[in-house]
C-alpha cells in the first residue's frame, strides 16, 4: 500500500507588522484589551500594491519545495485552501499554478475557512494513495486585512485577523506519513461566523454596484461566545477521534498544532486534554488568525525552530466557520 508523506514545508508572511498600539490609533481599543481576549500582540498585513494571495502562496510553496529538494516542475497537482481568493472567480489555485509556471496541471480550491488546510491535506492524501498524483502542493493562504473594518465598529474582528501563506509538499511513501484525517461540519451554525456578501442569493437589484450603499454585509460577522463554546468541544472531540483511530494516547503526541484562532481556546484545549507546554505549538501572538494559512504557517515555524523531528507524532486540529472542524494525525 502506498502512503503519503509531507516532505517539505514553508511559509511566507508580509513584511508589515501591525501592533496592538497601532490599532489603538485607529479604533477604541488597547493592547491589554486585545491580549486579554485573544492573546494576540501583533499581526502581519499586506501591502496591497505588491502582495496577492497567489504570490504569498508561491513564495511559501517555493520554500517548501526547496526544503524537500524537489524541482518546481515535479509538481503535478495543487490543492489550495483560502476564503480570500484574489478574484471572486477563478480560484487562487490556477493563479498559483501561473505564478509557478506549471501550466496544464490540475488545481483545486477548498473553501472551508479555518479548517480548510486540513480538508485540503485530506484531499491530497487520497490522491497520493490512489496513485493518481505523485507530487502535490497543499497550500493555505489568506489576505484578510483589506476587508476588515478598522474602526471601533469593527474592532471585535479587526484585531483578530492577519495575512500570510503556508505550504507543504506531499509525496508517496512506503512508510505511513499521514496516518488519518477526520472531517466534520454542521451547517446549522453557518451564520454564527460568516461574510454575507458578495452572495448570489439576493434579488438582482440588490446586487447592482450602484445599489450597494451599505457595505456592512461584506464584513465578518462573528458570534464570539458561540464560536468559543462549540470550538472547545469540537477541538477535543476531533483530536480524540484521531488518537482512537490510530490507537495512540495523548502522551504520545509530540506536538499538537491547533488552528490559531484564539490563544484562550488553545490553552483551554491544552488544559482539558492534560497536555504539557512542550506538546503544543502556538504562534497566534505574532500573526493573529490567518484562517486557512494558520496551521501550515505554524507547522513551518515549528520545523524551523527544531520542534518537529523525524518520527515525531504530530496532530493538526482546526475549527471554524461552517461550522467545520477537522484533524490529522501525522508521522513526520
C-alpha angles and dihedrals in degrees: 000000000000118000130193124238136187106240100170139021133187142161141196129200129181119264095235112097115203112200128199089246090058091052088050088064090057102042144012099279140096141208095260093051093050096044093047093053102035112010089234120139099169143350138196122250125188130244096239091206092068111011126080133172088248097051093045087052092047092054092049091047094050090052091050091049092048092052089048092050090233127136120237092240090061091069110103102174140024129207109190124191118197141128092196104061119177089244134027081241146032101047124247093250092079090044090055088048088055093047090054096043093242100137113172101029121111122262126192127191124213121200104189097122115214092004092047099103094053090046088051091048090051092051092049091047090058092049091052094046092050090053093237094122134020106195120031130179111215111194138182116189136160142177106192103150095081091061099045124112099232095192130094088267091064101034096112090068103019092068093052109054132078140172132247148106139240132186141186132195116226123200138165118274136186089220124059115268107158100038097185144333127212122200129188141164142179114195093189087088099044094120094052089079117016150109110237101201151096080033124151098220094087133097112271092245092059091053098055112110093231090057096052101098098138110057097178090105088065092062130086115272113200132174095204098190093051092047092050093046094052096037097059091051098044095043091057093044096051094045091051090046090059092047094049092046090057098036095239132127132234089252090064092059108109093190136000112205108191125188106273100239102130130348090225090060092050092048092048091052092047092052094043092052095041095237123164121240091251089057095061129064121203129172101158089113089070103034109022119216109331093176111211090010097055100085098045091045090051092045091051093048092047089052091050090051093053094248093122115064137169114290093013116145109232128189120199118193135175143176128185152118117357084039092270129160134178146166139198129197113208136186106210 
